[in-house]
Amino acid sequence: MTSSAPWTVLPIQPMAAWQSAWDRLHRACQAPPFLQSRFVARALQFFGTGRERIAIAGPAGESVAMAVLTSDAWGRWHTFQPSQLPLGAWLMRPGLGYAETARGVFDLLPGVPLMLAITQQDPSLFSRPDDGHGIRSMDHFDSGWIDIRGDFDAYWRTRSPHLRQNLRTQLSRLRRQEAPPRLEVLTDPADMAGAIDDYARLESSGWKAAGGTALASGTPQACFYRAVMEDYCSNGQGTAYRLWFGDRVVAIDLCIAADGVEVLLKTTYDESVRGLSPSTILKYHALQRHFEQGDLSRCEYYGTFMPWTSLWTARRRRFFHVNCFRWLMVDQLRQWVRRWHRPSIEAHVLSPDQSALPVHDRPAL
C-alpha cells in the first residue's frame, strides 16, 4: 500500500485544530495510549518550544498520516519526542510505508530540510523498512511485554523458581514483621496530586537524585505527570499503584491504559528498604489483580529489556529509528562522511538513558 496523499504543514498552535483528526488516526492505527492527542498535547505544553509543526497527509477528516515535527539543526527535522514520550509522534494508516509516506513532506517544511528522522518506532505498529532509496533504519532497543491470558497461577508457574521462592520469603518476612504489603489502586483524578508528591519524595531520596534525574515536586516534569494522570483518570484510563508496608509508602507505578493495553509510564521505590524488593512486590500484586479481573490483554513496558524484565516475561521486540532523506545523494554523502569517521548529518537518535524508560529496583534475589 502506498500513499500519494498531499501533506499540509501548519504551526502546532492551536492544538485543538488537529487533535480530533489525530485521535481518529490513532484509533485506526491501534496505537498505544500515550500517542493519544491529549498526551502529546501535554508533552508539547510542558516540553515543547512552540516552534513545532503539525504535518497532516490527506484531506480533512481522512488523514492517512500525521506527525509532530521539529528541527534541531540546519537541514535536519525529526519527530517530536521529549524523554517523557516513549515513541516519536508519528502515526500512519496500517499498510503504509515510511519512505513513500514521508517523501511528500520535505517540500513543505521550513528552510532546506534534507533529512527527517522518525524516532523510536514500534514494529508492532509499523513494519520496519528495508534500507535503500533514501531511507535507512537502525536498531534502538528491545522492549518487553506480558500477555494477560489464562489464570495467574498458570502464569506464575512459568516464572523462575528462584523468583517464586524469593517472593514467598519476602512476603513471609513482612507478615512476621506485622507489616503486610497493601496495594492501593488509585483511579480518581483528585488522588493524583498526592500520588505524584509521594512519587517525587521516593525518587528524590534515591540514586536518581544523585544523578540529577529524579522527579521533584513542582518541576515541569512533576506537573506534566500530574496533568497526564488526571487527564487519563478522568475517563477511567489512568491508574497509580501505591504499595504500602504497614503505614509506609514504599513503591509507586504510574500507568495509563486503553483498549486493553496498560503502559507503565514511571516507577519508583524506597531504596532505604533493605532485603526486600518493593517494586517487585508491587508488580506481583498488580499482575495478580489483572489476571483475576480480566481487565487487560497486555501490559507493556516500553523500555529497554533489562534483567529485571526477564523476571516477568521472555517476550520482546526490537524498536528502531528511521532516517528519510530528501535526495539520494544526501544519504550517499552521509555514508561517505561516516566512513571517514567525521559524522556530520546524523540521525536524531535518543539514547536509552534519555528515554522515559521504567527503571526498577534490583530484586533481592
Secondary structure by P-SEA (a helix, b strand, c coil): ccccbbbbbbccccccccaaaaaaaaaaacccccccaaaaaaaaaccccccbbbbbcccccccccccccccccccbbbccccccccccccccccccccccccccccccccccccbbbbccccccccccccccccbbbbbcbbbbbbbbcccaaaaaaaccaaaaaaaaaaaaaaaaacccbbbbbbccccaaaaaaaaaaaaaaaccccccccccccccaaaaaaaaaaaaaaccccbbbbbbbccccccbbbbbccccccccccccccccccccccaaaaaaaaaaaaaaaacccccccccccccccccccccbbbbbbbbbbbccaaaaaaaaaaaaaccccccccccccccccccccccccc
